[in-house]
Amino acid sequence: MNEYIKQLEYPIDANLLLTKKNKIKKFLQENYPAKIKKNIAVLGGSTTHDIVKILELFLLYNGIQADFYECEYNQYYEDIMYNNEALKAFKPDIIWLHTTYRNIENLPEITDTKETVAQKLEAEYNKYFSMWKKCFEDYKCTIIQNNFEQPFYRIMGNKDVSDYHGALNFISGLNMKFYDFAQNNVNFYINDINYIASTYGLKEWHDLSAWYLYKYCCKTDAVPYLSYSVSRIIKSIYGKNKKGFVLDLDNTLWGGIVGDDGVENLELGTETASAQAYTEFQSYLKKLSALGVILNINSKNDEKNAIAGLNHPDSILKPKDFISIKANWNPKSQNMEEIAQELSLGADSLVFVDDNPAEREIVRTQVKNACVPDVEQVEQYIKEIDKYGYFEVTALSKDDLAKNDMYKANIERVKLQQTFSNYDDYLISLNMEAVIKPFEAIYMQRIAQLTNKSNQFNLTTKRYSQSEIEQIAQDKNYITLYGKLSDKFGDNGVVSVIIGKIIKDELHIELWLMSCRVLKRDMEFSMMDELISQAKKLHISKIFGYYYPTAKNAMVKDFYKIQGYTKIKEDDTGNSVWEYKIPQNYKNKNKVIKVN
Amino acid sequence: MNKEEVFSKLNEVFKDVFDDETISVNDNTTADDIEMWDSFEHINLISAIERKFDIKFNMKEIVGLHNVGEMANLILSKLA
């Protein structure tokens, strides 16, 4: 592993990271080209300087280039509530409110009555509530809010947590109110510093000289863990999560070697300590898979042995839980690439888990930017993997939950396709039905997610936050369309998005994207048909399409040409503009999908 | 370790922290002499020195330092 990248992996050495930050930054800029740029305002109730420096590195590692605004020390409230011009001009995409228990103004006193404490709690909460409201109104941005960590002393000892006079009791009450808000508001995320501080160790976390000298809320060595946590949330918001696992079998999902030891002798179930450890690891994976994380197998085995092992009565994961199973004797790096291809995903979006260091090394060196955590001992697998936050959940869309079914349905479709010699016959046999309509409230989350995730079938690669999508949906100067596609194998959910800006009688297509899971289904033609029908209603006579090439979207280079547009401009970098005059008697291009 | 050796190790730390190969510190060097040495980098400098010499400063010691010479003396007293 590159020595600079190593600095960004656990265990994180804060001092080394800070000392080498300039070199690491340079390396990341050269090797992990940022795909999106975001403005992040960090409004702290304590020092934020190094926290931001390290956050910048973690974000770059995830392909996000961030510009930062930091408030003056402890001016978070003033900056938000009293119209700070600099912050206004900065136009934050995200505001991170880095407050800690040190910022709580009215902790309970021993002499307080229950009512007084309840009022204090309400007042404290209202301070935050009004800041969040103001942020949403003024900036239409995403908010990341720290919860409160536990203090380092307990005036009443154990009673501090259960009695309303206790600071601990007060803090957990305040935290619960924050969580209620988080559950009822989108674009609002809790950064769980309570958990970070606990896992770091409260005694270590609260370094009082760091507080008295520098006003850091935690020990400087703990700073990267704080930054890492926030980077997890941000990369997840912008669709940079990993998509799934590629797993070895022998001594990874079970103890023993199925080909040598036989299915009956595998360590799984509750009989031995290792059997329990493998079983718990499987159940961890099963829970992730329920969140939409896709599971695949990459094992040196005969396929029938691999399947037999997965059918072990104590195996929690069964063959049907996996999308792609590669059990063969090919190099694992090759299998990994093939799995990625089958799923239309980048190999860098899959996490490879194998107990064998030699196999990990092959994948690490042969697959570009492969994600290969060092797992050695079965009792450490979950810890080693979980801490990275590969699958940090910021939004639980129905689509994510159904993802496994969708990938499976795709494989069924491929099987069916092989039985038709004429491709159109195959498409007709799918009985496809589409809903293509202007953006609707229930799909805003998914639409924003798609604009941040889609790279290949994406003409302009413009990224939008959910609040931007919501604004555009209401703006009369825009035509918006989402497309949902289902067929006899299942519902693909929302798979295509168009945003067009109306200027007089012209429509300028600012965004056109489609999920690769519905490539070659003529969905793009149905979308065009609907776009033209909407445009005609608004008396638009000309449509302009734009293609901006990126490293990943070459597949749509000729998209507008295929749609019958004429190229009117192209610059040196390949950016092109296309024009289409809507004919009086436009004929629908789609013949295989039933729309609306 | 004598004072000369302490200075030579200190110099390495300064070069690393401020990412500047031309830095050379002496007894009288203060934060005013090094452009990037602000209160933020001071934190990293102190942690880096603690690590390099495998020592720990307490809060009052850190507050009491006025120049690199005093820092070197403090390090020597900790190593003794």
Interface residues (C-beta under 8 A of the other chain):
Chain A: A14 N15 L18 T19 N22 K23 T47 H49 D50 L208 S209 A210 Y212 L213 Y214 Y216 T220 D221
Chain B: D16 V17 D19 S39 F40 I43 N44 S47 A48 R51 N58 M59 I62 V63
